[in-house]
Amino acid sequence: MPQYNNVVIVAPHPDDEILGLGGFILQRLRKGGNVSVLYLTDGEASLADIDDDAVRSMRIRLSNEVLARLGISGDRIFRFHLSDGSIPRKNTEGFDDAAAGIQQIFSSLMPDAVFVTHPQETWPYDHIAAFELADAAIHNTAFSCDFYGYWVWLWYSMPLRSFFGINRSALVPVPIGDVLTEKKKLTDIYLRLLAPNGKPWSGVLPKAMLRAFDYPFEVVEKLK
């Protein structure tokens, strides 16, 4: 993968950026690159038995803590506040407006590369919706940049049809052994603090999925 100096990470929820690309982000920043993070939702629907506003507030707080540790400044943090669980899909109400807003951010930042959750991440639905929005936004920009899909839920839930839908020749393993310890610390910020119901504020993730976030590599696919 090229040594990009200016990248944008599109995250459906606060935590996806670290679970999927925390090591890559750390490496880019250590090499003096610019990393911007665009959160589409506040993750308020992760705990059904706790008030959405309370979850929203805490998940924003945790993401701010992560970003502060990374050293990502406020002018490179974007929050769209779309409804968690209901990010608009292509050809549905609200999609064009959201895509236009993302396109404006892309145009102002002019990144070398954009990373979004992989198009085969069919669950949760917000992840495929995030891809559709980023894809539409890139199509409407006046500049060219590389476009990647990163794995979050694919580590756990990849159905057979998704496996055959992946362009394996375009897969890029990103070695992160040199920053894995720091990535784990960032992951812990999201997953260790428990809500009043005894569950992580991000929700309960499958153990098999959590193991993937300890691997000394991350996986992206070059889409364009």
C-alpha positions as a Markdown table, in Angstrom:
| # | Residue | x | y | z |
|---|---|---|---|---|
| 1 | Met | 0.0 | 0.0 | 0.0 |
| 2 | Pro | 1.3 | 3.5 | -0.8 |
| 3 | Gln | 2.4 | 5.7 | 2.1 |
| 4 | Tyr | -0.6 | 8.0 | 2.0 |
| 5 | Asn | -0.1 | 11.4 | 3.7 |
| 6 | Asn | -3.8 | 12.5 | 3.8 |
| 7 | Val | -6.5 | 9.9 | 4.5 |
| 8 | Val | -10.2 | 10.0 | 5.6 |
| 9 | Ile | -11.7 | 7.2 | 7.6 |
| 10 | Val | -15.5 | 6.8 | 7.3 |
| 11 | Ala | -16.9 | 5.1 | 10.4 |
| 12 | Pro | -20.5 | 4.1 | 10.7 |
| 13 | His | -20.2 | 4.1 | 14.5 |
| 14 | Pro | -17.7 | 5.4 | 17.1 |
| 15 | Asp | -15.3 | 2.4 | 17.4 |
| 16 | Asp | -15.3 | 1.1 | 13.9 |
| 17 | Glu | -12.4 | 3.3 | 13.0 |
| 18 | Ile | -10.2 | 1.6 | 15.7 |
| 19 | Leu | -11.6 | -1.9 | 15.4 |
| 20 | Gly | -11.0 | -2.0 | 11.7 |
| 21 | Leu | -8.1 | 0.4 | 11.2 |
| 22 | Gly | -6.6 | 1.4 | 14.5 |
| 23 | Gly | -3.2 | 0.1 | 13.6 |
| 24 | Phe | -3.1 | 1.8 | 10.2 |
| 25 | Ile | -4.2 | 5.1 | 11.7 |
| 26 | Leu | -1.5 | 4.9 | 14.3 |
| 27 | Gln | 1.1 | 4.2 | 11.7 |
| 28 | Arg | 0.0 | 7.1 | 9.4 |
| 29 | Leu | 0.1 | 9.5 | 12.3 |
| 30 | Arg | 3.5 | 8.3 | 13.5 |
| 31 | Lys | 4.8 | 9.0 | 10.0 |
| 32 | Gly | 3.5 | 12.6 | 10.1 |
| 33 | Gly | 0.4 | 11.9 | 7.9 |
| 34 | Asn | -3.0 | 13.6 | 8.3 |
| 35 | Val | -5.9 | 11.4 | 9.3 |
| 36 | Ser | -9.5 | 12.7 | 9.4 |
| 37 | Val | -12.4 | 10.7 | 10.9 |
| 38 | Leu | -16.0 | 11.0 | 9.8 |
| 39 | Tyr | -18.5 | 9.4 | 12.1 |
| 40 | Leu | -21.9 | 8.8 | 10.4 |
| 41 | Thr | -23.8 | 8.0 | 13.6 |
| 42 | Asp | -23.2 | 8.5 | 17.4 |
| 43 | Gly | -23.8 | 4.8 | 18.0 |
| 44 | Glu | -26.8 | 5.5 | 20.3 |
| 45 | Ala | -28.6 | 2.2 | 19.5 |
| 46 | Ser | -26.0 | -0.2 | 20.8 |
| 47 | Leu | -27.8 | -0.8 | 24.1 |
| 48 | Ala | -31.5 | -1.3 | 23.7 |
| 49 | Asp | -32.3 | -1.1 | 27.4 |
| 50 | Ile | -30.5 | 2.2 | 28.0 |
| 51 | Asp | -31.8 | 5.6 | 26.9 |
| 52 | Asp | -30.4 | 6.6 | 23.5 |
| 53 | Asp | -29.3 | 10.0 | 24.7 |
| 54 | Ala | -27.2 | 8.5 | 27.5 |
| 55 | Val | -25.6 | 6.0 | 25.1 |
| 56 | Arg | -25.0 | 8.8 | 22.5 |
| 57 | Ser | -23.3 | 11.0 | 25.1 |
| 58 | Met | -21.0 | 8.3 | 26.3 |
| 59 | Arg | -20.0 | 7.0 | 22.9 |
| 60 | Ile | -19.1 | 10.5 | 21.8 |
| 61 | Arg | -17.1 | 11.0 | 25.0 |
| 62 | Leu | -15.2 | 7.7 | 24.4 |
| 63 | Ser | -14.5 | 8.5 | 20.8 |
| 64 | Asn | -13.2 | 12.0 | 21.9 |
| 65 | Glu | -10.9 | 10.2 | 24.4 |
| 66 | Val | -9.6 | 7.9 | 21.6 |
| 67 | Leu | -9.1 | 10.8 | 19.2 |
| 68 | Ala | -7.3 | 12.9 | 21.9 |
| 69 | Arg | -4.9 | 10.0 | 22.5 |
| 70 | Leu | -4.3 | 9.7 | 18.8 |
| 71 | Gly | -3.7 | 13.5 | 18.6 |
| 72 | Ile | -6.4 | 14.0 | 15.9 |
| 73 | Ser | -7.5 | 17.6 | 16.2 |
| 74 | Gly | -11.1 | 19.0 | 16.1 |
| 75 | Asp | -10.8 | 20.3 | 12.5 |
| 76 | Arg | -10.3 | 16.7 | 11.4 |
| 77 | Ile | -13.2 | 15.2 | 13.2 |
| 78 | Phe | -16.7 | 15.2 | 11.6 |
| 79 | Arg | -19.9 | 13.9 | 13.1 |
| 80 | Phe | -23.0 | 13.5 | 10.9 |
| 81 | His | -25.4 | 12.4 | 13.7 |
| 82 | Leu | -27.3 | 10.1 | 11.4 |
| 83 | Ser | -29.7 | 7.7 | 13.1 |
| 84 | Asp | -27.9 | 4.6 | 14.4 |
| 85 | Gly | -29.4 | 1.6 | 12.7 |
| 86 | Ser | -31.0 | 3.7 | 10.0 |
| 87 | Ile | -28.2 | 5.2 | 7.9 |
| 88 | Pro | -30.0 | 5.9 | 4.5 |
| 89 | Arg | -29.4 | 3.3 | 1.9 |
| 90 | Lys | -29.0 | 4.0 | -1.8 |
| 91 | Asn | -32.3 | 5.1 | -3.5 |
| 92 | Thr | -33.9 | 5.9 | -0.1 |
| 93 | Glu | -35.0 | 9.1 | 1.5 |
| 94 | Gly | -32.1 | 11.1 | 2.9 |
| 95 | Phe | -29.4 | 9.3 | 0.9 |
| 96 | Asp | -28.6 | 12.1 | -1.6 |
| 97 | Asp | -28.4 | 14.7 | 1.1 |
| 98 | Ala | -26.1 | 12.7 | 3.2 |
| 99 | Ala | -23.9 | 11.8 | 0.2 |
| 100 | Ala | -23.7 | 15.5 | -0.7 |
| 101 | Gly | -22.6 | 16.4 | 2.8 |
| 102 | Ile | -19.9 | 13.7 | 2.7 |
| 103 | Gln | -18.8 | 14.9 | -0.8 |
| 104 | Gln | -18.3 | 18.4 | 0.6 |
| 105 | Ile | -16.0 | 17.1 | 3.3 |
| 106 | Phe | -14.0 | 15.0 | 0.8 |
| 107 | Ser | -13.7 | 18.0 | -1.5 |
| 108 | Ser | -12.4 | 20.3 | 1.3 |
| 109 | Leu | -9.9 | 17.7 | 2.6 |
| 110 | Met | -8.8 | 16.3 | -0.8 |
| 111 | Pro | -7.5 | 13.1 | 0.6 |
| 112 | Asp | -5.1 | 10.7 | -1.1 |
| 113 | Ala | -7.3 | 7.8 | 0.0 |
| 114 | Val | -10.7 | 7.2 | 1.6 |
| 115 | Phe | -11.4 | 4.1 | 3.8 |
| 116 | Val | -14.9 | 2.9 | 4.6 |
| 117 | Thr | -16.4 | -0.3 | 5.9 |
| 118 | His | -16.2 | -3.1 | 3.2 |
| 119 | Pro | -19.2 | -3.4 | 0.8 |
| 120 | Gln | -19.6 | -7.0 | 1.8 |
| 121 | Glu | -20.3 | -6.1 | 5.4 |
| 122 | Thr | -23.9 | -6.8 | 5.1 |
| 123 | Trp | -24.5 | -6.8 | 8.9 |
| 124 | Pro | -25.0 | -4.5 | 10.6 |
| 125 | Tyr | -26.8 | -2.7 | 7.8 |
| 126 | Asp | -25.2 | 0.7 | 8.7 |
| 127 | His | -21.9 | -0.7 | 7.4 |
| 128 | Ile | -23.1 | -1.3 | 3.9 |
| 129 | Ala | -24.9 | 2.0 | 4.0 |
| 130 | Ala | -21.7 | 3.7 | 4.9 |
| 131 | Phe | -20.0 | 2.2 | 1.9 |
| 132 | Glu | -22.8 | 3.3 | -0.4 |
| 133 | Leu | -22.6 | 6.8 | 0.8 |
| 134 | Ala | -18.9 | 7.1 | 0.6 |
| 135 | Asp | -18.9 | 5.5 | -2.9 |
| 136 | Ala | -21.6 | 8.0 | -4.1 |
| 137 | Ala | -19.6 | 10.9 | -2.6 |
| 138 | Ile | -16.4 | 9.9 | -4.3 |
| 139 | His | -18.2 | 9.7 | -7.6 |
| 140 | Asn | -19.1 | 13.4 | -7.3 |
| 141 | Thr | -15.7 | 14.8 | -6.4 |
| 142 | Ala | -13.6 | 16.8 | -8.9 |
| 143 | Phe | -10.4 | 15.1 | -7.8 |
| 144 | Ser | -9.2 | 11.5 | -7.8 |
| 145 | Cys | -8.3 | 9.4 | -4.7 |
| 146 | Asp | -7.9 | 5.7 | -3.9 |
| 147 | Phe | -10.8 | 4.0 | -2.2 |
| 148 | Tyr | -10.6 | 1.1 | 0.2 |
| 149 | Gly | -13.0 | -1.1 | 2.2 |
| 150 | Tyr | -11.9 | -2.2 | 5.6 |
| 151 | Trp | -13.0 | -5.2 | 7.6 |
| 152 | Val | -14.8 | -5.0 | 10.9 |
| 153 | Trp | -17.7 | -7.5 | 11.0 |
| 154 | Leu | -16.3 | -9.5 | 8.0 |
| 155 | Trp | -13.9 | -11.1 | 10.4 |
| 156 | Tyr | -16.9 | -12.8 | 12.0 |
| 157 | Ser | -19.9 | -12.8 | 9.8 |
| 158 | Met | -18.6 | -13.3 | 6.2 |
| 159 | Pro | -21.2 | -15.5 | 4.4 |
| 160 | Leu | -20.1 | -17.8 | 1.6 |
| 161 | Arg | -21.5 | -15.5 | -1.0 |
| 162 | Ser | -19.5 | -12.6 | 0.4 |
| 163 | Phe | -16.3 | -14.7 | 0.3 |
| 164 | Phe | -16.8 | -15.2 | -3.4 |
| 165 | Gly | -17.7 | -11.6 | -3.9 |
| 166 | Ile | -14.4 | -10.3 | -2.6 |
| 167 | Asn | -11.7 | -9.5 | -5.1 |
| 168 | Arg | -8.9 | -11.4 | -3.3 |
| 169 | Ser | -6.3 | -10.1 | -5.7 |
| 170 | Ala | -7.1 | -6.6 | -4.3 |
| 171 | Leu | -6.9 | -7.5 | -0.7 |
| 172 | Val | -4.1 | -5.8 | 1.2 |
| 173 | Pro | -3.0 | -7.1 | 4.6 |
| 174 | Val | -1.6 | -4.2 | 6.7 |
| 175 | Pro | 1.0 | -5.4 | 9.2 |
| 176 | Ile | 0.5 | -3.5 | 12.5 |
| 177 | Gly | 2.7 | -5.5 | 14.9 |
| 178 | Asp | 4.7 | -2.4 | 15.7 |
| 179 | Val | 1.6 | -0.6 | 17.0 |
| 180 | Leu | -0.5 | -3.5 | 18.2 |
| 181 | Thr | -0.1 | -2.7 | 21.9 |
| 182 | Glu | -1.3 | 0.8 | 21.4 |
| 183 | Lys | -4.2 | -0.3 | 19.2 |
| 184 | Lys | -5.3 | -2.6 | 22.1 |
| 185 | Lys | -5.2 | 0.3 | 24.5 |
| 186 | Leu | -7.5 | 2.3 | 22.1 |
| 187 | Thr | -9.8 | -0.7 | 21.7 |
| 188 | Asp | -10.0 | -1.0 | 25.5 |
| 189 | Ile | -11.2 | 2.5 | 25.8 |
| 190 | Tyr | -14.2 | 1.5 | 23.7 |
| 191 | Leu | -14.9 | -1.9 | 25.1 |
| 192 | Arg | -13.7 | -2.1 | 28.7 |
| 193 | Leu | -15.9 | 0.6 | 30.3 |
| 194 | Leu | -19.3 | -0.9 | 31.2 |
| 195 | Ala | -22.7 | 0.7 | 31.1 |
| 196 | Pro | -25.1 | 0.4 | 34.1 |
| 197 | Asn | -26.5 | -2.8 | 32.5 |
| 198 | Gly | -23.0 | -4.4 | 32.8 |
| 199 | Lys | -22.4 | -4.4 | 29.0 |
| 200 | Pro | -19.8 | -2.4 | 27.0 |
| 201 | Trp | -21.2 | 0.9 | 25.7 |
| 202 | Ser | -20.4 | -0.4 | 22.2 |
| 203 | Gly | -22.6 | -3.4 | 22.8 |
| 204 | Val | -21.6 | -7.0 | 23.3 |
| 205 | Leu | -19.4 | -8.2 | 20.4 |
| 206 | Pro | -18.9 | -11.9 | 19.6 |
| 207 | Lys | -15.7 | -13.4 | 21.1 |
| 208 | Ala | -14.6 | -14.8 | 17.8 |
| 209 | Met | -14.8 | -11.3 | 16.3 |
| 210 | Leu | -12.9 | -9.8 | 19.2 |
| 211 | Arg | -10.0 | -12.2 | 18.6 |
| 212 | Ala | -9.5 | -10.7 | 15.2 |
| 213 | Phe | -8.8 | -7.3 | 16.6 |
| 214 | Asp | -5.7 | -8.8 | 18.4 |
| 215 | Tyr | -4.2 | -10.0 | 15.1 |
| 216 | Pro | -0.9 | -8.2 | 14.1 |
| 217 | Phe | -2.5 | -7.1 | 10.8 |
| 218 | Glu | -5.6 | -5.5 | 9.4 |
| 219 | Val | -7.2 | -6.2 | 6.1 |
| 220 | Val | -8.5 | -3.7 | 3.5 |
| 221 | Glu | -9.5 | -4.2 | -0.1 |
| 222 | Lys | -8.7 | -1.7 | -2.8 |
| 223 | Leu | -12.0 | -0.8 | -4.4 |
| 224 | Lys | -10.9 | 1.9 | -6.8 |
